Amino acid sequence: MKRVTLAFSLALAVGLSAQAADAQTLKTIKDRGTLSCGVSQGLPGFSSPDDKGNWTGLDVDVCRAIAAAIFNDPTKITFVPTSAKDRFTALQSGQIDVLSRNTTWTISRDTSLGANFTGVTYYDGQGFMVKKSLKVNSALELNSASVCVQTGTTTEQNLADYFKANNMKYEVIAFGTNDETVKAYEAGRCDVFTTDQSGLYSNRLKLANPNDHMVLPEIISKEPLGPMVRHGDDQWFDIVKWTLFAMITAEELGVTSKNVDEKAKMENPELKRVLGTDGNFGEQLGLTKDWVIRIVKAVGNYGEVFDRNVGAGSPLAINRGLNNLWNKGGLQYAPPIR
């Protein structure tokens, strides 16, 4: 029995030592004083800067929520614009702490890049945009069309699969950046622009005459978008993952940026656990008891973030759809904080 106990103690010590060795990201961020967040080069509603360099968007707010949980200050962030091609290198090299940039969760990315997805911030799917003057109402009418796509994304393979499955011919016209792709489409270098449907609505706002273009009804793929972190630091993986879960849970419990202080005074057992007046769940993550309060005060719950950036309160006016809560017909569901 003594030998078993000793062996267990040694194994536990080794495990804790390895965990301590790996859990360096949070310490590095605290020592630096800012979170380094990889975002897009400009996608309205998700991550885009204004003319003064102030970043807004759903992906941006995810990073602001993380910064709020750590520093109680959502402005302690350095935003690093990344292209579809270099985004993973930026994460692998340590240039950024988290990639929050309309990136699709796939098995190849989850297993070959030395990184983990931490959840789904937006359930999307690939679609098509055309000029209304083309008089096309369905993607099935796109036989022999020329299609503008961005390289380094999942859209090229999805495009090939869709046209092959429907026995249609097409011509690919590829570009290195999103802006190049949009400009080429607007200039008439192709008949069709394809990307995630959320991106189509977002990029349509960039066009000189948005109402001259329409998004076709077909969704040809599953595109679950979410943040990524490097392999090897489970504590950091947990912090980013549970930041999103906290935002979803807050919406489910009716906790908003306006009423969070009032909710924190209530005797509801679940609210007490979530908002830190009961239990030590924040400390288990390496944060503070009030980590969820910090997040919600800074950016709001998931519903507030969605509506402000891409939903009814934004120029995109995208319906919640699959991104509604699980108890409202959507897919957004968070494990319990207990």
Phi and psi in degrees as GROMACS dihedral restraints (atoms count N, CA, C in turn):
[ dihedral_restraints ]
;  ai    aj    ak    al  type     phi  dphi    fc
    3     4     5     6     1   -64.4    20    10
    4     5     6     7     1   -40.2    20    10
    6     7     8     9     1   -65.0    20    10
    7     8     9    10     1   -39.9    20    10
    9    10    11    12     1   -63.8    20    10
   10    11    12    13     1   -44.6    20    10
   12    13    14    15     1   -62.5    20    10
   13    14    15    16     1   -41.8    20    10
   15    16    17    18     1   -64.1    20    10
   16    17    18    19     1   -43.3    20    10
   18    19    20    21     1   -62.6    20    10
   19    20    21    22     1   -42.4    20    10
   21    22    23    24     1   -63.1    20    10
   22    23    24    25     1   -41.6    20    10
   24    25    26    27     1   -64.3    20    10
   25    26    27    28     1   -40.8    20    10
   27    28    29    30     1   -65.4    20    10
   28    29    30    31     1   -42.7    20    10
   30    31    32    33     1   -63.0    20    10
   31    32    33    34     1   -41.9    20    10
   33    34    35    36     1   -64.0    20    10
   34    35    36    37     1   -41.3    20    10
   36    37    38    39     1   -64.2    20    10
   37    38    39    40     1   -42.5    20    10
   39    40    41    42     1   -63.4    20    10
   40    41    42    43     1   -42.9    20    10
   42    43    44    45     1   -61.9    20    10
   43    44    45    46     1   -45.7    20    10
   45    46    47    48     1   -66.4    20    10
   46    47    48    49     1   -36.1    20    10
   48    49    50    51     1   -64.3    20    10
   49    50    51    52     1   -43.6    20    10
   51    52    53    54     1   -64.4    20    10
   52    53    54    55     1   -40.0    20    10
   54    55    56    57     1   -63.3    20    10
   55    56    57    58     1   -41.3    20    10
   57    58    59    60     1   -65.1    20    10
   58    59    60    61     1   -38.0    20    10
   60    61    62    63     1   -66.0    20    10
   61    62    63    64     1   -37.3    20    10
   63    64    65    66     1   -78.4    20    10
   64    65    66    67     1   -32.3    20    10
   66    67    68    69     1   -79.6    20    10
   67    68    69    70     1    66.4    20    10
   69    70    71    72     1  -105.4    20    10
   70    71    72    73     1   -17.8    20    10
   72    73    74    75     1   -62.4    20    10
   73    74    75    76     1   -47.2    20    10
   75    76    77    78     1   -60.4    20    10
   76    77    78    79     1   -43.4    20    10
   78    79    80    81     1   -63.6    20    10
   79    80    81    82     1   -42.6    20    10
   81    82    83    84     1   -60.4    20    10
   82    83    84    85     1   -43.0    20    10
   84    85    86    87     1   -64.5    20    10
   85    86    87    88     1   -44.1    20    10
   87    88    89    90     1   -63.7    20    10
   88    89    90    91     1   -42.8    20    10
   90    91    92    93     1   -64.5    20    10
   91    92    93    94     1   -38.0    20    10
   93    94    95    96     1   -71.3    20    10
   94    95    96    97     1   -34.4    20    10
   96    97    98    99     1    90.2    20    10
   97    98    99   100     1     1.3    20    10
   99   100   101   102     1  -148.4    20    10
  100   101   102   103     1   154.2    20    10
  102   103   104   105     1   -91.6    20    10
  103   104   105   106     1   134.1    20    10
  105   106   107   108     1   -99.6    20    10
  106   107   108   109     1   114.4    20    10
  108   109   110   111     1  -116.8    20    10
  109   110   111   112     1   121.6    20    10
  111   112   113   114     1   -82.9    20    10
  112   113   114   115     1   124.6    20    10
  114   115   116   117     1  -127.0    20    10
  115   116   117   118     1  -175.9    20    10
  117   118   119   120     1   -79.9    20    10
  118   119   120   121     1   179.1    20    10
  120   121   122   123     1   -89.2    20    10
  121   122   123   124     1     6.0    20    10
  123   124   125   126     1   135.2    20    10
  124   125   126   127     1    92.3    20    10
  126   127   128   129     1  -131.8    20    10
  127   128   129   130     1   100.0    20    10
  129   130   131   132     1   -51.5    20    10
  130   131   132   133     1   135.2    20    10
  132   133   134   135     1    94.6    20    10
  133   134   135   136     1   -24.9    20    10
  135   136   137   138     1  -116.5    20    10
  136   137   138   139     1   -53.2    20    10
  138   139   140   141     1  -161.8    20    10
  139   140   141   142     1   110.3    20    10
  141   142   143   144     1  -153.4    20    10
  142   143   144   145     1   143.6    20    10
  144   145   146   147     1   -93.8    20    10
  145   146   147   148     1   150.9    20    10
  147   148   149   150     1   -87.5    20    10
  148   149   150   151     1  -173.3    20    10
  150   151   152   153     1   -70.1    20    10
  151   152   153   154     1    -9.5    20    10
  153   154   155   156     1  -103.5    20    10
  154   155   156   157     1     4.5    20    10
  156   157   158   159     1    84.8    20    10
  157   158   159   160     1    12.8    20    10
  159   160   161   162     1   -86.2    20    10
  160   161   162   163     1   122.6    20    10
  162   163   164   165     1   -89.4    20    10
  163   164   165   166     1   139.0    20    10
  165   166   167   168     1  -137.7    20    10
  166   167   168   169     1   163.8    20    10
  168   169   170   171     1   135.9    20    10
  169   170   171   172     1   166.4    20    10
  171   172   173   174     1   -61.7    20    10
  172   173   174   175     1   -47.5    20    10
  174   175   176   177     1   -64.8    20    10
  175   176   177   178     1   -35.5    20    10
  177   178   179   180     1   -64.1    20    10
  178   179   180   181     1   -43.8    20    10
  180   181   182   183     1   -66.4    20    10
  181   182   183   184     1   -29.3    20    10
  183   184   185   186     1   -61.3    20    10
  184   185   186   187     1   -44.5    20    10
  186   187   188   189     1   -67.8    20    10
  187   188   189   190     1   -38.2    20    10
  189   190   191   192     1   -62.9    20    10
  190   191   192   193     1   -36.1    20    10
  192   193   194   195     1   -63.9    20    10
  193   194   195   196     1   -41.9    20    10
  195   196   197   198     1   -62.9    20    10
  196   197   198   199     1   -45.1    20    10
  198   199   200   201     1   -62.3    20    10
  199   200   201   202     1   -38.8    20    10
  201   202   203   204     1   -64.5    20    10
  202   203   204   205     1   -41.3    20    10
  204   205   206   207     1   -62.7    20    10
  205   206   207   208     1   -35.5    20    10
  207   208   209   210     1   -83.9    20    10
  208   209   210   211     1   -51.8    20    10
  210   211   212   213     1  -105.0    20    10
  211   212   213   214     1    -9.1    20    10
  213   214   215   216     1    59.6    20    10
  214   215   216   217     1    31.7    20    10
  216   217   218   219     1  -152.9    20    10
  217   218   219   220     1   105.0    20    10
  219   220   221   222     1   -72.7    20    10
  220   221   222   223     1    -3.4    20    10
  222   223   224   225     1   -94.2    20    10
  223   224   225   226     1    -5.5    20    10
  225   226   227   228     1   -81.9    20    10
  226   227   228   229     1    67.4    20    10
  228   229   230   231     1  -140.0    20    10
  229   230   231   232     1   143.2    20    10
  231   232   233   234     1  -110.3    20    10
  232   233   234   235     1   118.8    20    10
  234   235   236   237     1   -90.2    20    10
  235   236   237   238     1   127.5    20    10
  237   238   239   240     1  -114.3    20    10
  238   239   240   241     1   106.9    20    10
  240   241   242   243     1   -66.2    20    10
  241   242   243   244     1   133.4    20    10
  243   244   245   246     1  -131.1    20    10
  244   245   246   247     1   146.9    20    10
  246   247   248   249     1   -86.7    20    10
  247   248   249   250     1   168.7    20    10
  249   250   251   252     1   -60.4    20    10
  250   251   252   253     1   -31.1    20    10
  252   253   254   255     1   -76.5    20    10
  253   254   255   256     1   -40.9    20    10
  255   256   257   258     1  -101.6    20    10
  256   257   258   259     1     0.8    20    10
  258   259   260   261     1   -60.7    20    10
  259   260   261   262     1   -39.9    20    10
  261   262   263   264     1   -74.2    20    10
  262   263   264   265     1   -35.2    20    10
  264   265   266   267     1   -62.7    20    10
  265   266   267   268     1   -39.4    20    10
  267   268   269   270     1   -61.3    20    10
  268   269   270   271     1   -37.7    20    10
  270   271   272   273     1   -73.3    20    10
  271   272   273   274     1   -46.7    20    10
  273   274   275   276     1   -61.5    20    10
  274   275   276   277     1   -36.6    20    10
  276   277   278   279     1   -78.8    20    10
  277   278   279   280     1   -12.9    20    10
  279   280   281   282     1    89.2    20    10
  280   281   282   283     1     5.8    20    10
  282   283   284   285     1   -62.8    20    10
  283   284   285   286     1   -33.8    20    10
  285   286   287   288     1  -124.7    20    10
  286   287   288   289     1   154.6    20    10
  288   289   290   291     1   -89.7    20    10
  289   290   291   292     1   -30.3    20    10
  291   292   293   294     1  -147.9    20    10
  292   293   294   295     1   140.9    20    10
  294   295   296   297     1  -102.0    20    10
  295   296   297   298     1   113.5    20    10
  297   298   299   300     1  -124.4    20    10
  298   299   300   301     1    81.7    20    10
  300   301   302   303     1  -152.2    20    10
  301   302   303   304     1    78.7    20    10
  303   304   305   306     1    22.2    20    10
  304   305   306   307     1    64.1    20    10
  306   307   308   309     1  -116.6    20    10
  307   308   309   310     1   127.5    20    10
  309   310   311   312     1   -78.6    20    10
  310   311   312   313     1   133.1    20    10
  312   313   314   315     1   -79.9    20    10
  313   314   315   316     1   114.0    20    10
  315   316   317   318     1  -130.8    20    10
  316   317   318   319     1   163.6    20    10
  318   319   320   321     1   -65.2    20    10
  319   320   321   322     1   -38.8    20    10
  321   322   323   324     1   -66.3    20    10
  322   323   324   325     1   -40.4    20    10
  324   325   326   327     1   -69.6    20    10
  325   326   327   328     1   -33.3    20    10
  327   328   329   330     1   -74.5    20    10
  328   329   330   331     1   -20.8    20    10
  330   331   332   333     1  -114.9    20    10
  331   332   333   334     1   -15.2    20    10
  333   334   335   336     1  -117.5    20    10
  334   335   336   337     1    -3.2    20    10
  336   337   338   339     1  -107.7    20    10
  337   338   339   340     1     1.4    20    10
  339   340   341   342     1    67.3    20    10
  340   341   342   343     1    32.9    20    10
  342   343   344   345     1  -145.1    20    10
  343   344   345   346     1   160.9    20    10
  345   346   347   348     1  -122.0    20    10
  346   347   348   349     1   140.5    20    10
  348   349   350   351     1   -79.8    20    10
  349   350   351   352     1   143.2    20    10
  351   352   353   354     1  -107.4    20    10
  352   353   354   355     1     0.0    20    10
  354   355   356   357     1   152.6    20    10
  355   356   357   358     1  -178.2    20    10
  357   358   359   360     1  -115.4    20    10
  358   359   360   361     1   115.1    20    10
  360   361   362   363     1   -89.2    20    10
  361   362   363   364     1   -21.5    20    10
  363   364   365   366     1  -155.5    20    10
  364   365   366   367     1   119.7    20    10
  366   367   368   369     1   -85.1    20    10
  367   368   369   370     1   115.5    20    10
  369   370   371   372     1  -126.3    20    10
  370   371   372   373     1  -178.3    20    10
  372   373   374   375     1  -162.8    20    10
  373   374   375   376     1   148.4    20    10
  375   376   377   378     1   -74.4    20    10
  376   377   378   379     1   140.5    20    10
  378   379   380   381     1  -139.5    20    10
  379   380   381   382     1  -167.2    20    10
  381   382   383   384     1  -134.1    20    10
  382   383   384   385     1   144.0    20    10
  384   385   386   387     1  -122.7    20    10
  385   386   387   388     1   138.0    20    10
  387   388   389   390     1  -136.4    20    10
  388   389   390   391     1   161.4    20    10
  390   391   392   393     1   -72.5    20    10
  391   392   393   394     1   139.6    20    10
  393   394   395   396     1   -61.3    20    10
  394   395   396   397     1   -28.0    20    10
  396   397   398   399     1   -66.0    20    10
  397   398   399   400     1   -17.0    20    10
  399   400   401   402     1   -71.7    20    10
  400   401   402   403     1   -18.2    20    10
  402   403   404   405     1    56.0    20    10
  403   404   405   406     1    48.3    20    10
  405   406   407   408     1  -114.5    20    10
  406   407   408   409     1   133.1    20    10
  408   409   410   411     1  -115.5    20    10
  409   410   411   412     1    -4.5    20    10
  411   412   413   414     1  -148.8    20    10
  412   413   414   415     1   147.6    20    10
  414   415   416   417     1   -63.5    20    10
  415   416   417   418     1   -21.8    20    10
  417   418   419   420     1   -72.3    20    10
  418   419   420   421     1    -6.3    20    10
  420   421   422   423     1   -99.2    20    10
  421   422   423   424     1    12.7    20    10
  423   424   425   426     1   -96.7    20    10
  424   425   426   427     1    17.8    20    10
  426   427   428   429     1   -56.4    20    10
  427   428   429   430     1   132.2    20    10
  429   430   431   432     1    70.4    20    10
  430   431   432   433     1    16.0    20    10
  432   433   434   435     1   -78.2    20    10
  433   434   435   436     1   154.9    20    10
  435   436   437   438     1   -96.3    20    10
  436   437   438   439     1   135.9    20    10
  438   439   440   441     1  -125.9    20    10
  439   440   441   442     1   124.4    20    10
  441   442   443   444     1   -84.5    20    10
  442   443   444   445     1   127.8    20    10
  444   445   446   447     1  -136.4    20    10
  445   446   447   448     1   159.9    20    10
  447   448   449   450     1   -99.7    20    10
  448   449   450   451     1   133.7    20    10
  450   451   452   453     1   -72.2    20    10
  451   452   453   454     1   159.2    20    10
  453   454   455   456     1    78.0    20    10
  454   455   456   457     1    16.1    20    10
  456   457   458   459     1  -123.3    20    10
  457   458   459   460     1   174.0    20    10
  459   460   461   462     1   -79.9    20    10
  460   461   462   463     1    -7.1    20    10
  462   463   464   465     1   -67.4    20    10
  463   464   465   466     1   -33.4    20    10
  465   466   467   468     1   -63.1    20    10
  466   467   468   469     1   -46.1    20    10
  468   469   470   471     1   -67.8    20    10
  469   470   471   472     1   -41.2    20    10
  471   472   473   474     1   -61.0    20    10
  472   473   474   475     1   -40.4    20    10
  474   475   476   477     1   -61.6    20    10
  475   476   477   478     1   -47.1    20    10
  477   478   479   480     1   -61.5    20    10
  478   479   480   481     1   -43.5    20    10
  480   481   482   483     1   -62.4    20    10
  481   482   483   484     1   -43.3    20    10
  483   484   485   486     1   -66.4    20    10
  484   485   486   487     1   -46.9    20    10
  486   487   488   489     1   -68.4    20    10
  487   488   489   490     1   -37.0    20    10
  489   490   491   492     1   -65.5    20    10
  490   491   492   493     1   -43.9    20    10
  492   493   494   495     1   -63.6    20    10
  493   494   495   496     1   -27.1    20    10
  495   496   497   498     1  -106.3    20    10
  496   497   498   499     1    15.3    20    10
  498   499   500   501     1    52.4    20    10
  499   500   501   502     1    44.9    20    10
  501   502   503   504     1  -116.6    20    10
  502   503   504   505     1   150.3    20    10
  504   505   506   507     1   -98.4    20    10
  505   506   507   508     1   155.5    20    10
  507   508   509   510     1  -160.0    20    10
  508   509   510   511     1   165.9    20    10
  510   511   512   513     1  -122.6    20    10
  511   512   513   514     1   126.8    20    10
  513   514   515   516     1   -88.5    20    10
  514   515   516   517     1   131.9    20    10
  516   517   518   519     1  -123.3    20    10
  517   518   519   520     1   105.7    20    10
  519   520   521   522     1  -103.9    20    10
  520   521   522   523     1   148.2    20    10
  522   523   524   525     1  -136.8    20    10
  523   524   525   526     1   157.5    20    10
  525   526   527   528     1   -78.9    20    10
  526   527   528   529     1   -28.1    20    10
  528   529   530   531     1  -126.7    20    10
  529   530   531   532     1   162.8    20    10
  531   532   533   534     1   -64.0    20    10
  532   533   534   535     1   -43.5    20    10
  534   535   536   537     1   -62.7    20    10
  535   536   537   538     1   -39.6    20    10
  537   538   539   540     1   -62.5    20    10
  538   539   540   541     1   -39.8    20    10
  540   541   542   543     1   -65.7    20    10
  541   542   543   544     1   -44.4    20    10
  543   544   545   546     1   -65.1    20    10
  544   545   546   547     1   -44.6    20    10
  546   547   548   549     1   -62.8    20    10
  547   548   549   550     1   -39.5    20    10
  549   550   551   552     1   -64.9    20    10
  550   551   552   553     1   -41.6    20    10
  552   553   554   555     1   -62.8    20    10
  553   554   555   556     1   -46.5    20    10
  555   556   557   558     1   -64.9    20    10
  556   557   558   559     1   -31.6    20    10
  558   559   560   561     1   -79.0    20    10
  559   560   561   562     1    -4.5    20    10
  561   562   563   564     1    87.3    20    10
  562   563   564   565     1    16.3    20    10
  564   565   566   567     1   -75.9    20    10
  565   566   567   568     1    -9.4    20    10
  567   568   569   570     1  -149.5    20    10
  568   569   570   571     1   164.5    20    10
  570   571   572   573     1   -85.1    20    10
  571   572   573   574     1   -30.1    20    10
  573   574   575   576     1  -135.3    20    10
  574   575   576   577     1   145.2    20    10
  576   577   578   579     1  -116.4    20    10
  577   578   579   580     1   128.3    20    10
  579   580   581   582     1  -124.9    20    10
  580   581   582   583     1   136.9    20    10
  582   583   584   585     1  -167.5    20    10
  583   584   585   586     1  -171.8    20    10
  585   586   587   588     1   -57.7    20    10
  586   587   588   589     1   144.3    20    10
  588   589   590   591     1   -59.6    20    10
  589   590   591   592     1   -37.3    20    10
  591   592   593   594     1   -60.0    20    10
  592   593   594   595     1   -38.5    20    10
  594   595   596   597     1   -66.9    20    10
  595   596   597   598     1   -32.8    20    10
  597   598   599   600     1   -63.4    20    10
  598   599   600   601     1   -47.2    20    10
  600   601   602   603     1   -62.9    20    10
  601   602   603   604     1   -39.8    20    10
  603   604   605   606     1   -66.2    20    10
  604   605   606   607     1   -47.8    20    10
  606   607   608   609     1   -70.2    20    10
  607   608   609   610     1   -26.0    20    10
  609   610   611   612     1   -61.4    20    10
  610   611   612   613     1   -30.7    20    10
  612   613   614   615     1   -65.7    20    10
  613   614   615   616     1   -22.2    20    10
  615   616   617   618     1   -80.5    20    10
  616   617   618   619     1   -17.1    20    10
  618   619   620   621     1   -74.1    20    10
  619   620   621   622     1   152.4    20    10
  621   622   623   624     1   -61.9    20    10
  622   623   624   625     1   -37.9    20    10
  624   625   626   627     1  -130.9    20    10
  625   626   627   628     1    80.3    20    10
  627   628   629   630     1   -54.5    20    10
  628   629   630   631     1   -35.0    20    10
  630   631   632   633     1   -71.8    20    10
  631   632   633   634     1    -8.6    20    10
  633   634   635   636     1   -83.8    20    10
  634   635   636   637     1     0.1    20    10
  636   637   638   639     1  -126.3    20    10
  637   638   639   640     1   150.5    20    10
  639   640   641   642     1  -135.7    20    10
  640   641   642   643     1   147.0    20    10
  642   643   644   645     1   -92.5    20    10
  643   644   645   646     1   124.1    20    10
  645   646   647   648     1   -70.8    20    10
  646   647   648   649     1   157.0    20    10
  648   649   650   651     1   -74.0    20    10
  649   650   651   652     1   -22.8    20    10
  651   652   653   654     1   -70.5    20    10
  652   653   654   655     1   137.0    20    10
  654   655   656   657     1  -111.1    20    10
  655   656   657   658     1   120.9    20    10
  657   658   659   660     1  -106.0    20    10
  658   659   660   661     1     3.0    20    10
  660   661   662   663     1  -158.6    20    10
  661   662   663   664     1   168.2    20    10
  663   664   665   666     1   -99.0    20    10
  664   665   666   667     1   127.1    20    10
  666   667   668   669     1  -131.8    20    10
  667   668   669   670     1    77.6    20    10
  669   670   671   672     1   -75.8    20    10
  670   671   672   673     1   116.6    20    10
  672   673   674   675     1   -99.6    20    10
  673   674   675   676     1   138.5    20    10
  675   676   677   678     1  -166.2    20    10
  676   677   678   679     1   170.1    20    10
  678   679   680   681     1   -73.8    20    10
  679   680   681   682     1   157.6    20    10
  681   682   683   684     1  -129.4    20    10
  682   683   684   685     1   148.1    20    10
  684   685   686   687     1  -133.0    20    10
  685   686   687   688     1   161.9    20    10
  687   688   689   690     1   -69.9    20    10
  688   689   690   691     1   151.4    20    10
  690   691   692   693     1   -63.2    20    10
  691   692   693   694     1   155.0    20    10
  693   694   695   696     1   102.4    20    10
  694   695   696   697     1    -3.8    20    10
  696   697   698   699     1  -135.4    20    10
  697   698   699   700     1    88.4    20    10
  699   700   701   702     1   -64.7    20    10
  700   701   702   703     1   -33.2    20    10
  702   703   704   705     1   -62.2    20    10
  703   704   705   706     1   -45.5    20    10
  705   706   707   708     1   -67.2    20    10
  706   707   708   709     1   -40.1    20    10
  708   709   710   711     1   -56.3    20    10
  709   710   711   712     1   -44.9    20    10
  711   712   713   714     1   -64.6    20    10
  712   713   714   715     1   -40.7    20    10
  714   715   716   717     1   -63.3    20    10
  715   716   717   718     1   -47.7    20    10
  717   718   719   720     1   -66.9    20    10
  718   719   720   721     1   -41.6    20    10
  720   721   722   723     1   -62.4    20    10
  721   722   723   724     1   -47.5    20    10
  723   724   725   726     1   -78.3    20    10
  724   725   726   727     1   -16.6    20    10
  726   727   728   729     1   -63.4    20    10
  727   728   729   730     1   -46.7    20    10
  729   730   731   732     1   -63.9    20    10
  730   731   732   733     1   -44.3    20    10
  732   733   734   735     1   -60.6    20    10
  733   734   735   736     1   -36.2    20    10
  735   736   737   738     1   -64.2    20    10
  736   737   738   739     1   -40.8    20    10
  738   739   740   741     1   -64.8    20    10
  739   740   741   742     1   -40.7    20    10
  741   742   743   744     1   -68.3    20    10
  742   743   744   745     1   -44.5    20    10
  744   745   746   747     1   -61.6    20    10
  745   746   747   748     1   -40.8    20    10
  747   748   749   750     1   -60.3    20    10
  748   749   750   751     1   -43.0    20    10
  750   751   752   753     1   -63.5    20    10
  751   752   753   754     1   -42.8    20    10
  753   754   755   756     1   -60.2    20    10
  754   755   756   757     1   -34.9    20    10
  756   757   758   759     1   -91.1    20    10
  757   758   759   760     1     2.1    20    10
  759   760   761   762     1    75.0    20    10
  760   761   762   763     1    21.4    20    10
  762   763   764   765     1   -90.2    20    10
  763   764   765   766     1   122.5    20    10
  765   766   767   768     1  -122.7    20    10
  766   767   768   769     1   172.9    20    10
  768   769   770   771     1   -64.2    20    10
  769   770   771   772     1   -22.5    20    10
  771   772   773   774     1   -89.3    20    10
  772   773   774   775     1   -27.9    20    10
  774   775   776   777     1  -115.4    20    10
  775   776   777   778     1     8.6    20    10
  777   778   779   780     1   -61.6    20    10
  778   779   780   781     1   -37.7    20    10
  780   781   782   783     1   -65.7    20    10
  781   782   783   784     1   -40.4    20    10
  783   784   785   786     1   -65.5    20    10
  784   785   786   787     1   -43.1    20    10
  786   787   788   789     1   -62.9    20    10
  787   788   789   790     1   -33.6    20    10
  789   790   791   792     1   -67.0    20    10
  790   791   792   793     1   -17.6    20    10
  792   793   794   795     1   -90.8    20    10
  793   794   795   796     1    -8.4    20    10
  795   796   797   798     1   -76.4    20    10
  796   797   798   799     1   157.0    20    10
  798   799   800   801     1   -93.3    20    10
  799   800   801   802     1     5.3    20    10
  801   802   803   804     1   -59.4    20    10
  802   803   804   805     1   123.1    20    10
  804   805   806   807     1   -57.6    20    10
  805   806   807   808     1   -41.1    20    10
  807   808   809   810     1   -68.0    20    10
  808   809   810   811     1   -41.9    20    10
  810   811   812   813     1   -61.0    20    10
  811   812   813   814     1   -40.0    20    10
  813   814   815   816     1   -62.6    20    10
  814   815   816   817     1   -40.0    20    10
  816   817   818   819     1   -67.9    20    10
  817   818   819   820     1   -46.8    20    10
  819   820   821   822     1   -66.5    20    10
  820   821   822   823     1   -41.3    20    10
  822   823   824   825     1   -92.8    20    10
  823   824   825   826     1     4.5    20    10
  825   826   827   828     1    89.4    20    10
  826   827   828   829     1     8.1    20    10
  828   829   830   831     1   -87.2    20    10
  829   830   831   832     1    -5.8    20    10
  831   832   833   834     1  -140.9    20    10
  832   833   834   835     1   133.5    20    10
  834   835   836   837     1    87.7    20    10
  835   836   837   838     1   176.6    20    10
  837   838   839   840     1  -129.9    20    10
  838   839   840   841     1    43.1    20    10
  840   841   842   843     1   -68.6    20    10
  841   842   843   844     1   -35.0    20    10
  843   844   845   846     1   -63.4    20    10
  844   845   846   847     1   -43.9    20    10
  846   847   848   849     1   -62.4    20    10
  847   848   849   850     1   -33.4    20    10
  849   850   851   852     1   -62.7    20    10
  850   851   852   853     1   -26.2    20    10
  852   853   854   855     1   -88.4    20    10
  853   854   855   856     1    -9.7    20    10
  855   856   857   858     1    91.2    20    10
  856   857   858   859     1    15.6    20    10
  858   859   860   861     1  -112.9    20    10
  859   860   861   862     1  -159.9    20    10
  861   862   863   864     1  -106.4    20    10
  862   863   864   865     1   167.1    20    10
  864   865   866   867     1   -57.5    20    10
  865   866   867   868     1   -35.2    20    10
  867   868   869   870     1   -93.0    20    10
  868   869   870   871     1    25.1    20    10
  870   871   872   873     1   -57.4    20    10
  871   872   873   874     1   -39.2    20    10
  873   874   875   876     1   -70.8    20    10
  874   875   876   877     1   -40.1    20    10
  876   877   878   879     1   -58.5    20    10
  877   878   879   880     1   -44.0    20    10
  879   880   881   882     1   -57.8    20    10
  880   881   882   883     1   -45.6    20    10
  882   883   884   885     1   -62.4    20    10
  883   884   885   886     1   -50.8    20    10
  885   886   887   888     1   -67.8    20    10
  886   887   888   889     1   -38.4    20    10
  888   889   890   891     1   -62.3    20    10
  889   890   891   892     1   -36.6    20    10
  891   892   893   894     1   -77.4    20    10
  892   893   894   895     1   -45.1    20    10
  894   895   896   897     1  -126.5    20    10
  895   896   897   898     1   -13.7    20    10
  897   898   899   900     1    93.3    20    10
  898   899   900   901     1   179.4    20    10
  900   901   902   903     1   -80.4    20    10
  901   902   903   904     1   179.2    20    10
  903   904   905   906     1   -59.4    20    10
  904   905   906   907     1   -41.1    20    10
  906   907   908   909     1   -62.9    20    10
  907   908   909   910     1   -40.2    20    10
  909   910   911   912     1   -64.1    20    10
  910   911   912   913     1   -42.2    20    10
  912   913   914   915     1   -63.8    20    10
  913   914   915   916     1   -44.2    20    10
  915   916   917   918     1   -62.2    20    10
  916   917   918   919     1   -52.2    20    10
  918   919   920   921     1   -61.8    20    10
  919   920   921   922     1   -41.0    20    10
  921   922   923   924     1   -67.2    20    10
  922   923   924   925     1   -36.1    20    10
  924   925   926   927     1   -98.1    20    10
  925   926   927   928     1   -41.1    20    10
  927   928   929   930     1  -131.0    20    10
  928   929   930   931     1   -10.5    20    10
  930   931   932   933     1   -95.3    20    10
  931   932   933   934     1  -147.6    20    10
  933   934   935   936     1   -60.4    20    10
  934   935   936   937     1   -28.2    20    10
  936   937   938   939     1   -89.6    20    10
  937   938   939   940     1     9.9    20    10
  939   940   941   942     1  -121.8    20    10
  940   941   942   943     1   165.0    20    10
  942   943   944   945     1   -62.5    20    10
  943   944   945   946     1   -24.2    20    10
  945   946   947   948     1   -73.5    20    10
  946   947   948   949     1   -35.7    20    10
  948   949   950   951     1    50.7    20    10
  949   950   951   952     1    46.0    20    10
  951   952   953   954     1   -81.2    20    10
  952   953   954   955     1   134.9    20    10
  954   955   956   957     1   -65.7    20    10
  955   956   957   958     1   149.8    20    10
  957   958   959   960     1   -60.8    20    10
  958   959   960   961     1   -46.4    20    10
  960   961   962   963     1    51.6    20    10
  961   962   963   964     1  -126.1    20    10
  963   964   965   966     1   -64.4    20    10
  964   965   966   967     1   -18.1    20    10
  966   967   968   969     1   -89.3    20    10
  967   968   969   970     1     8.7    20    10
  969   970   971   972     1   -76.2    20    10
  970   971   972   973     1   167.2    20    10
  972   973   974   975     1   -63.8    20    10
  973   974   975   976     1   157.0    20    10
  975   976   977   978     1   -59.9    20    10
  976   977   978   979     1   -31.1    20    10
  978   979   980   981     1   -90.0    20    10
  979   980   981   982     1     8.9    20    10
  981   982   983   984     1  -127.4    20    10
  982   983   984   985     1    24.9    20    10
  984   985   986   987     1    91.1    20    10
  985   986   987   988     1     3.9    20    10
  987   988   989   990     1  -106.0    20    10
  988   989   990   991     1  -166.7    20    10
  990   991   992   993     1  -111.1    20    10
  991   992   993   994     1    -5.6    20    10
  993   994   995   996     1   -74.7    20    10
  994   995   996   997     1   118.4    20    10
  996   997   998   999     1  -147.0    20    10
  997   998   999  1000     1   131.1    20    10
  999  1000  1001  1002     1  -119.0    20    10
 1000  1001  1002  1003     1   139.2    20    10
 1002  1003  1004  1005     1   -59.8    20    10
 1003  1004  1005  1006     1   154.4    20    10
 1005  1006  1007  1008     1   -71.9    20    10
 1006  1007  1008  1009     1   147.0    20    10
 1008  1009  1010  1011     1   -90.5    20    10
 1009  1010  1011  1012     1    92.9    20    10
